[in-house]
Amino acid sequence: AFWRETLTALGPSGVCCRIPDELLIFHEDAAYKWGVRGLIERAAVAAGIRDTAEKELMYRSLLVELALTIRQIIQENGLGKPTATSPLVALVTTYIQEHYRDPELNVTQLAQYAYVSREHLSRIFKEYTMQSVSGYLTEIRMQSCRRDIADGKRILDACTENGFSNYSSFLKTFRKLYGVTPAEYRAQLRSAIRL
């Protein structure tokens, strides 16, 4: 509904932002060229905006940018084709999104859930998503941690409540992914909100 409202508000120019109703898979180089990951990360940071009207405006502007970006990727034929293995990947990613807070969740458990070998799952997941299963799980956990930190939760609580059982490993991974520590990230958010 939010997507439709945003595009309707654009009037005639919103027509160019309509996206096909089919599954879209971006080639890695096209997604990198157009900065899709950065756009999604900015949306995660926007969750920390306290003013509701400003947050909504930020989300709407990011949504329009995302729609236009997707259209450009489609026009440049930067799309891959879904493979026959997509149901397996969809099953596993759905399970990860529902259970990522479980610190015991790992590739072996996911393979058992999907009734496939660990090796098969790892190979198919990488082929389909260009990312390892454990890398995807870590990314989902980190995104949730960032949202929790942006919402004011203590860093240690955000770590443990999102499936990380080793705090020092969490800190190292956070810094590697985002270039700052969780405390520096929180400070950046606070200074951005004050502006």
Accessible surface in RSA format (square Angstrom, percent):
REM  Atomic radii and reference values for relative SASA: ProtOr
REM  Chains: A
REM  Algorithm: Lee & Richards
REM  Probe-radius: 1.40
REM  Slices: 20
REM RES _ NUM      All-atoms   Total-Side   Main-Chain    Non-polar    All polar
REM                ABS   REL    ABS   REL    ABS   REL    ABS   REL    ABS   REL
RES ALA A   1    83.99  77.2  51.80  79.9  32.19  73.2  52.78  74.3  31.22  82.7
RES PHE A   2    79.17  39.6  73.18  45.3   5.98  15.6  74.83  45.4   4.34  12.4
RES TRP A   3    80.77  32.4  78.80  38.1   1.96   4.6  69.07  36.8  11.70  19.0
RES ARG A   4   164.56  69.1 162.75  83.0   1.81   4.3  68.92  94.2  95.64  58.0
RES GLU A   5    96.42  55.4  87.10  65.9   9.33  22.2  41.57  80.4  54.85  44.8
RES THR A   6     4.66   3.3   3.81   3.9   0.85   2.0   3.91   5.2   0.75   1.1
RES LEU A   7     9.65   5.4   7.49   5.4   2.16   5.4   7.49   5.3   2.16   5.8
RES THR A   8    98.84  70.3  84.34  85.5  14.50  34.6  70.57  94.8  28.26  42.7
RES ALA A   9    87.71  80.6  46.21  71.3  41.50  94.4  58.61  82.5  29.09  77.1
RES LEU A  10    63.95  35.6  47.61  34.1  16.34  41.1  51.43  36.1  12.53  33.7
RES GLY A  11    33.76  41.6   0.00   N/A  33.76  41.6  27.55  75.6   6.20  13.9
RES PRO A  12   126.26  92.0 109.72 100.0  16.54  60.1 117.02  96.6   9.25  57.5
RES SER A  13    69.13  58.4  57.04  76.1  12.08  27.8  54.94 117.0  14.19  19.9
RES GLY A  14     1.35   1.7   0.00   N/A   1.35   1.7   1.35   3.7   0.00   0.0
RES VAL A  15    95.36  62.7  88.74  80.3   6.62  15.9  88.74  77.1   6.62  17.9
RES CYS A  16    68.98  52.2  56.77  63.3  12.21  28.7  49.04 124.2  19.94  21.5
RES CYS A  17     1.64   1.2   1.64   1.8   0.00   0.0   0.00   0.0   1.64   1.8
RES ARG A  18   133.20  55.9 129.54  66.0   3.66   8.7  55.79  76.2  77.41  46.9
RES ILE A  19    35.15  20.0  16.89  12.6  18.26  44.0  18.16  13.1  16.99  46.1
RES PRO A  20    52.84  38.5  32.84  29.9  20.01  72.7  45.50  37.6   7.35  45.7
RES ASP A  21   156.24 109.4 112.64 112.1  43.60 103.1  43.11 101.5 113.13 112.8
RES GLU A  22   121.73  69.9 103.00  77.9  18.73  44.6  38.73  74.9  83.00  67.8
RES LEU A  23   103.79  57.8  81.87  58.6  21.92  55.1  88.56  62.2  15.23  41.0
RES LEU A  24    40.99  22.8  16.28  11.6  24.71  62.1  17.78  12.5  23.21  62.5
RES ILE A  25    28.78  16.4  26.08  19.4   2.70   6.5  28.22  20.3   0.55   1.5
RES PHE A  26    41.65  20.8  31.85  19.7   9.80  25.5  31.85  19.3   9.80  28.0
RES HIS A  27    79.84  43.6  79.03  54.9   0.81   2.1  45.99  47.4  33.85  39.4
RES GLU A  28   111.17  63.8 106.10  80.3   5.07  12.1  37.67  72.9  73.50  60.0
RES ASP A  29   106.24  74.4  95.91  95.5  10.33  24.4  48.57 114.3  57.67  57.5
RES ALA A  30    10.68   9.8   7.11  11.0   3.58   8.1  10.67  15.0   0.02   0.0
RES ALA A  31    24.83  22.8  23.34  36.0   1.49   3.4  23.76  33.5   1.07   2.8
RES TYR A  32   187.94  87.7 171.47  97.6  16.47  42.9 130.73  98.2  57.21  70.5
RES LYS A  33   136.51  66.6 102.41  62.8  34.11  81.2  78.37  70.5  58.14  61.9
RES TRP A  34    87.18  35.0  70.25  34.0  16.93  39.8  73.75  39.3  13.43  21.8
RES GLY A  35    34.68  42.8   0.00   N/A  34.68  42.8  30.79  84.5   3.89   8.7
RES VAL A  36    13.04   8.6  13.04  11.8   0.00   0.0  13.04  11.3   0.00   0.0
RES ARG A  37   122.72  51.5 117.00  59.6   5.72  13.6  70.01  95.7  52.71  31.9
RES GLY A  38    30.92  38.1   0.00   N/A  30.92  38.1  26.86  73.7   4.06   9.1
RES LEU A  39     5.66   3.2   5.66   4.0   0.00   0.0   5.66   4.0   0.00   0.0
RES ILE A  40    87.64  49.9  86.46  64.4   1.18   2.8  86.91  62.6   0.73   2.0
RES GLU A  41    51.59  29.6  50.44  38.2   1.15   2.7  18.49  35.8  33.10  27.0
RES ARG A  42   113.20  47.5 109.16  55.6   4.04   9.6  63.38  86.6  49.82  30.2
RES ALA A  43    31.17  28.7  28.77  44.4   2.40   5.5  29.23  41.2   1.94   5.1
RES ALA A  44    19.43  17.9  11.38  17.6   8.05  18.3  18.20  25.6   1.22   3.2
RES VAL A  45    52.40  34.5  51.16  46.3   1.23   3.0  51.16  44.5   1.23   3.3
RES ALA A  46     3.48   3.2   0.86   1.3   2.62   6.0   3.39   4.8   0.09   0.2
RES ALA A  47    19.09  17.5  15.02  23.2   4.07   9.3  15.09  21.2   4.00  10.6
RES GLY A  48     6.57   8.1   0.00   N/A   6.57   8.1   3.50   9.6   3.07   6.9
RES ILE A  49    34.93  19.9  33.62  25.0   1.31   3.2  33.62  24.2   1.31   3.6
RES ARG A  50   188.01  78.9 160.41  81.8  27.61  65.7  68.19  93.2 119.83  72.6
RES ASP A  51    72.54  50.8  61.21  60.9  11.33  26.8  24.54  57.8  48.00  47.9
RES THR A  52   106.92  76.0 101.49 102.9   5.43  12.9  70.19  94.3  36.73  55.5
RES ALA A  53    75.56  69.5  61.02  94.2  14.54  33.1  68.76  96.8   6.80  18.0
RES GLU A  54   107.32  61.6 102.89  77.8   4.43  10.6  33.79  65.4  73.53  60.0
RES LYS A  55    60.50  29.5  60.50  37.1   0.00   0.0  17.64  15.9  42.86  45.7
RES GLU A  56    76.42  43.9  73.91  55.9   2.50   6.0  14.45  28.0  61.96  50.6
RES LEU A  57   125.18  69.7 123.07  88.0   2.11   5.3 124.70  87.6   0.48   1.3
RES MET A  58    81.49  42.2  77.58  51.3   3.92   9.3  67.28  57.2  14.22  18.8
RES TYR A  59    67.36  31.4  64.68  36.8   2.68   7.0  50.11  37.7  17.25  21.3
RES ARG A  60    48.39  20.3  48.26  24.6   0.12   0.3  28.51  39.0  19.88  12.0
RES SER A  61    59.66  50.4  47.26  63.1  12.40  28.6  46.03  98.0  13.63  19.1
RES LEU A  62    10.37   5.8  10.01   7.2   0.35   0.9  10.34   7.3   0.02   0.1
RES LEU A  63    22.19  12.4  18.69  13.4   3.49   8.8  21.67  15.2   0.52   1.4
RES VAL A  64    29.62  19.5  29.62  26.8   0.00   0.0  29.62  25.7   0.00   0.0
RES GLU A  65    72.89  41.8  69.90  52.9   3.00   7.1  28.58  55.3  44.31  36.2
RES LEU A  66    37.48  20.9  37.48  26.8   0.00   0.0  37.48  26.3   0.00   0.0
RES ALA A  67     0.00   0.0   0.00   0.0   0.00   0.0   0.00   0.0   0.00   0.0
RES LEU A  68    74.86  41.7  74.69  53.4   0.17   0.4  74.83  52.6   0.03   0.1
RES THR A  69     9.46   6.7   8.11   8.2   1.36   3.2   1.14   1.5   8.32  12.6
RES ILE A  70    17.54  10.0  17.54  13.1   0.00   0.0  17.54  12.6   0.00   0.0
RES ARG A  71    63.29  26.6  63.29  32.3   0.00   0.0   5.54   7.6  57.75  35.0
RES GLN A  72    65.47  36.6  65.47  47.8   0.00   0.0  10.26  21.8  55.21  41.9
RES ILE A  73     0.00   0.0   0.00   0.0   0.00   0.0   0.00   0.0   0.00   0.0
RES ILE A  74    41.17  23.4  31.23  23.3   9.94  24.0  31.23  22.5   9.94  27.0
RES GLN A  75   119.82  67.0  82.56  60.3  37.26  88.7  38.48  81.9  81.34  61.7
RES GLU A  76    78.67  45.2  49.16  37.2  29.51  70.3  39.75  76.9  38.92  31.8
RES ASN A  77   118.30  81.6 106.49 102.9  11.81  28.4  25.54  61.5  92.76  89.7
RES GLY A  78     7.13   8.8   0.00   N/A   7.13   8.8   7.13  19.6   0.00   0.0
RES LEU A  79    36.69  20.4  26.62  19.0  10.08  25.3  26.62  18.7  10.08  27.1
RES GLY A  80    17.77  21.9   0.00   N/A  17.77  21.9  12.34  33.9   5.43  12.2
RES LYS A  81   173.82  84.8 158.84  97.5  14.98  35.7 105.74  95.2  68.08  72.5
RES PRO A  82    62.70  45.7  42.90  39.1  19.80  72.0  42.90  35.4  19.80 123.1
RES THR A  83    52.11  37.1  39.89  40.4  12.21  29.1  47.86  64.3   4.25   6.4
RES ALA A  84   102.65  94.4  66.36 102.4  36.30  82.6  79.05 111.3  23.60  62.5
RES THR A  85    35.40  25.2  30.62  31.0   4.78  11.4  34.87  46.8   0.53   0.8
RES SER A  86    21.16  17.9  20.51  27.4   0.65   1.5   4.20   8.9  16.96  23.8
RES PRO A  87    92.19  67.2  80.59  73.5  11.60  42.2  87.72  72.4   4.47  27.8
RES LEU A  88    27.71  15.4  21.48  15.4   6.23  15.7  25.62  18.0   2.09   5.6
RES VAL A  89     2.84   1.9   2.84   2.6   0.00   0.0   2.84   2.5   0.00   0.0
RES ALA A  90    54.36  50.0  48.50  74.9   5.85  13.3  53.97  76.0   0.39   1.0
RES LEU A  91    76.05  42.4  69.40  49.7   6.65  16.7  74.94  52.6   1.11   3.0
RES VAL A  92     0.00   0.0   0.00   0.0   0.00   0.0   0.00   0.0   0.00   0.0
RES THR A  93    22.67  16.1  22.67  23.0   0.00   0.0  10.28  13.8  12.40  18.7
RES THR A  94    68.41  48.7  67.85  68.8   0.55   1.3  43.51  58.4  24.90  37.6
RES TYR A  95    32.69  15.3  31.15  17.7   1.55   4.0  11.06   8.3  21.64  26.7
RES ILE A  96     0.00   0.0   0.00   0.0   0.00   0.0   0.00   0.0   0.00   0.0
RES GLN A  97    95.75  53.5  82.40  60.2  13.35  31.8  22.52  47.9  73.23  55.5
RES GLU A  98   122.85  70.5  87.42  66.1  35.43  84.4  40.70  78.7  82.16  67.1
RES HIS A  99    72.00  39.4  66.31  46.1   5.69  14.6  44.28  45.6  27.72  32.3
RES TYR A 100    25.40  11.9  25.22  14.3   0.18   0.5  16.25  12.2   9.15  11.3
RES ARG A 101   109.91  46.1 102.27  52.1   7.64  18.2  51.13  69.9  58.78  35.6
RES ASP A 102    51.14  35.8  43.79  43.6   7.35  17.4  21.80  51.3  29.34  29.3
RES PRO A 103    70.47  51.4  50.99  46.5  19.48  70.8  50.99  42.1  19.48 121.1
RES GLU A 104   127.88  73.4 120.66  91.3   7.22  17.2  48.76  94.3  79.12  64.6
RES LEU A 105     5.57   3.1   0.15   0.1   5.42  13.6   0.15   0.1   5.42  14.6
RES ASN A 106    73.06  50.4  70.34  68.0   2.73   6.6  29.29  70.5  43.77  42.3
RES VAL A 107    14.73   9.7  14.37  13.0   0.35   0.9  14.37  12.5   0.35   1.0
RES THR A 108    55.69  39.6  55.59  56.4   0.10   0.2  44.87  60.3  10.81  16.3
RES GLN A 109    54.81  30.6  52.85  38.6   1.96   4.7  25.85  55.0  28.96  22.0
RES LEU A 110     0.20   0.1   0.20   0.1   0.00   0.0   0.20   0.1   0.00   0.0
RES ALA A 111     3.50   3.2   3.50   5.4   0.00   0.0   3.50   4.9   0.00   0.0
RES GLN A 112   122.92  68.7 109.03  79.7  13.89  33.1  45.98  97.9  76.95  58.4
RES TYR A 113    89.01  41.6  73.99  42.1  15.02  39.1  53.75  40.4  35.26  43.5
RES ALA A 114    11.96  11.0   0.00   0.0  11.96  27.2   0.36   0.5  11.60  30.7
RES TYR A 115   202.70  94.6 170.45  97.0  32.26  83.9 131.26  98.6  71.44  88.1
RES VAL A 116    44.11  29.0  24.43  22.1  19.69  47.4  35.17  30.6   8.94  24.2
RES SER A 117    59.57  50.3  42.69  57.0  16.88  38.9  45.16  96.2  14.41  20.2
RES ARG A 118   117.76  49.4 113.78  58.0   3.98   9.5  28.58  39.1  89.18  54.0
RES GLU A 119   124.98  71.8 117.12  88.6   7.86  18.7  71.92 139.1  53.05  43.3
RES HIS A 120    62.31  34.1  59.68  41.5   2.63   6.7  40.46  41.7  21.85  25.4
RES LEU A 121     0.00   0.0   0.00   0.0   0.00   0.0   0.00   0.0   0.00   0.0
RES SER A 122    42.12  35.6  39.03  52.1   3.09   7.1  30.62  65.2  11.50  16.1
RES ARG A 123   137.68  57.8 127.78  65.1   9.90  23.6  72.97  99.7  64.71  39.2
RES ILE A 124     6.78   3.9   6.78   5.1   0.00   0.0   6.78   4.9   0.00   0.0
RES PHE A 125     0.00   0.0   0.00   0.0   0.00   0.0   0.00   0.0   0.00   0.0
RES LYS A 126   112.32  54.8 110.23  67.6   2.09   5.0  69.28  62.4  43.04  45.8
RES GLU A 127   103.89  59.6  74.80  56.6  29.09  69.3  44.50  86.1  59.39  48.5
RES TYR A 128    31.19  14.6  23.96  13.6   7.22  18.8  20.80  15.6  10.38  12.8
RES THR A 129    39.90  28.4  18.72  19.0  21.18  50.5  24.94  33.5  14.96  22.6
RES MET A 130    82.14  42.5  60.83  40.3  21.30  50.7  47.07  40.0  35.06  46.5
RES GLN A 131    45.60  25.5  42.03  30.7   3.57   8.5  19.36  41.2  26.24  19.9
RES SER A 132    48.98  41.4  44.80  59.8   4.18   9.6  36.03  76.7  12.95  18.1
RES VAL A 133     3.20   2.1   1.20   1.1   2.00   4.8   1.20   1.0   2.00   5.4
RES SER A 134    60.16  50.8  58.84  78.5   1.32   3.0  33.97  72.3  26.19  36.7
RES GLY A 135    27.90  34.4   0.00   N/A  27.90  34.4  24.26  66.6   3.64   8.1
RES TYR A 136    29.65  13.8  29.65  16.9   0.00   0.0  23.71  17.8   5.94   7.3
RES LEU A 137     9.60   5.3   9.60   6.9   0.00   0.0   9.60   6.7   0.00   0.0
RES THR A 138    37.82  26.9  37.77  38.3   0.05   0.1  14.14  19.0  23.69  35.8
RES GLU A 139    32.47  18.6  32.00  24.2   0.48   1.1   3.60   7.0  28.87  23.6
RES ILE A 140    25.41  14.5  24.83  18.5   0.58   1.4  24.83  17.9   0.58   1.6
RES ARG A 141    20.58   8.6  20.58  10.5   0.00   0.0   0.00   0.0  20.57  12.5
RES MET A 142     0.00   0.0   0.00   0.0   0.00   0.0   0.00   0.0   0.00   0.0
RES GLN A 143    53.09  29.7  53.01  38.7   0.09   0.2  13.48  28.7  39.61  30.0
RES SER A 144     1.18   1.0   1.17   1.6   0.01   0.0   0.03   0.1   1.16   1.6
RES CYS A 145     0.00   0.0   0.00   0.0   0.00   0.0   0.00   0.0   0.00   0.0
RES ARG A 146    13.83   5.8  13.67   7.0   0.17   0.4   1.49   2.0  12.34   7.5
RES ARG A 147    97.45  40.9  97.32  49.6   0.13   0.3  35.37  48.3  62.07  37.6
RES ASP A 148    17.68  12.4  17.27  17.2   0.41   1.0   0.41   1.0  17.27  17.2
RES ILE A 149     2.75   1.6   0.00   0.0   2.75   6.6   0.00   0.0   2.75   7.5
RES ALA A 150    17.94  16.5   0.00   0.0  17.94  40.8   0.60   0.8  17.34  45.9
RES ASP A 151   104.91  73.5  67.03  66.7  37.89  89.6  29.62  69.7  75.29  75.1
RES GLY A 152    52.78  65.1   0.00   N/A  52.78  65.1  26.25  72.0  26.53  59.4
RES LYS A 153    73.02  35.6  62.38  38.3  10.64  25.3  46.04  41.4  26.97  28.7
RES ARG A 154   146.44  61.5 143.56  73.2   2.89   6.9  65.91  90.1  80.54  48.8
RES ILE A 155    25.96  14.8  22.41  16.7   3.55   8.6  22.41  16.1   3.55   9.6
RES LEU A 156    79.66  44.4  77.38  55.4   2.28   5.7  77.38  54.3   2.28   6.1
RES ASP A 157    44.67  31.3  44.61  44.4   0.06   0.1   1.92   4.5  42.75  42.6
RES ALA A 158     0.00   0.0   0.00   0.0   0.00   0.0   0.00   0.0   0.00   0.0
RES CYS A 159     0.65   0.5   0.65   0.7   0.00   0.0   0.00   0.0   0.65   0.7
RES THR A 160    73.77  52.5  59.61  60.4  14.17  33.8  49.63  66.7  24.14  36.5
RES GLU A 161    76.57  44.0  66.30  50.2  10.27  24.4  38.02  73.5  38.55  31.5
RES ASN A 162     0.00   0.0   0.00   0.0   0.00   0.0   0.00   0.0   0.00   0.0
RES GLY A 163     3.05   3.8   0.00   N/A   3.05   3.8   0.19   0.5   2.86   6.4
RES PHE A 164    24.69  12.4  20.36  12.6   4.33  11.3  22.66  13.7   2.03   5.8
RES SER A 165   101.77  86.0  60.41  80.6  41.36  95.3  37.04  78.9  64.74  90.7
RES ASN A 166    79.98  55.2  74.20  71.7   5.77  13.9  22.94  55.2  57.03  55.1
RES TYR A 167    84.42  39.4  76.97  43.8   7.46  19.4  57.39  43.1  27.04  33.3
RES SER A 168    72.47  61.2  66.73  89.1   5.74  13.2  44.54  94.8  27.93  39.1
RES SER A 169    54.19  45.8  50.16  66.9   4.04   9.3  21.95  46.8  32.24  45.2
RES PHE A 170     0.40   0.2   0.00   0.0   0.40   1.0   0.37   0.2   0.03   0.1
RES LEU A 171    59.09  32.9  57.10  40.9   1.98   5.0  57.39  40.3   1.69   4.6
RES LYS A 172   154.86  75.6 146.24  89.7   8.62  20.5  95.20  85.7  59.66  63.6
RES THR A 173    36.02  25.6  33.70  34.2   2.32   5.5  15.49  20.8  20.52  31.0
RES PHE A 174     0.00   0.0   0.00   0.0   0.00   0.0   0.00   0.0   0.00   0.0
RES ARG A 175   121.51  51.0 118.56  60.4   2.95   7.0  40.85  55.8  80.66  48.9
RES LYS A 176   179.43  87.5 145.94  89.5  33.49  79.7  99.57  89.6  79.86  85.1
RES LEU A 177    69.65  38.8  41.30  29.5  28.35  71.3  43.26  30.4  26.39  71.0
RES TYR A 178    40.21  18.8  12.43   7.1  27.78  72.3  16.58  12.5  23.63  29.1
RES GLY A 179    54.54  67.3   0.00   N/A  54.54  67.3  32.15  88.2  22.40  50.2
RES VAL A 180    25.45  16.7  25.45  23.0   0.00   0.0  25.45  22.1   0.00   0.0
RES THR A 181    38.31  27.2  38.31  38.8   0.00   0.0  34.96  47.0   3.35   5.1
RES PRO A 182     1.30   0.9   1.30   1.2   0.00   0.0   1.30   1.1   0.00   0.0
RES ALA A 183    60.71  55.8  53.46  82.5   7.25  16.5  54.82  77.2   5.89  15.6
RES GLU A 184    78.27  44.9  74.80  56.6   3.47   8.3  36.31  70.2  41.96  34.3
RES TYR A 185    10.67   5.0  10.67   6.1   0.00   0.0  10.50   7.9   0.16   0.2
RES ARG A 186    35.42  14.9  35.42  18.1   0.00   0.0  12.75  17.4  22.67  13.7
RES ALA A 187    56.43  51.9  49.69  76.7   6.74  15.3  53.55  75.4   2.88   7.6
RES GLN A 188    95.67  53.5  89.80  65.6   5.87  14.0  39.85  84.8  55.81  42.3
RES LEU A 189    13.26   7.4  12.39   8.9   0.87   2.2  13.26   9.3   0.00   0.0
RES ARG A 190   121.53  51.0 118.79  60.6   2.75   6.5  33.34  45.6  88.19  53.5
RES SER A 191    53.74  45.4  52.31  69.8   1.44   3.3  35.67  76.0  18.07  25.3
RES ALA A 192    60.45  55.6  44.74  69.0  15.72  35.8  46.37  65.3  14.09  37.3
RES ILE A 193    61.22  34.8  34.87  26.0  26.35  63.5  41.54  29.9  19.68  53.4
RES ARG A 194   179.98  75.6 144.58  73.7  35.40  84.3  76.84 105.0 103.14  62.5
RES LEU A 195   185.53 103.3 127.21  91.0  58.32 146.6 142.92 100.4  42.61 114.7
END  Absolute sums over single chains surface
CHAIN  1 A    11680.6       9857.9       1822.8       6831.8       4848.9
END  Absolute sums over all chains
TOTAL         11680.6       9857.9       1822.8       6831.8       4848.9
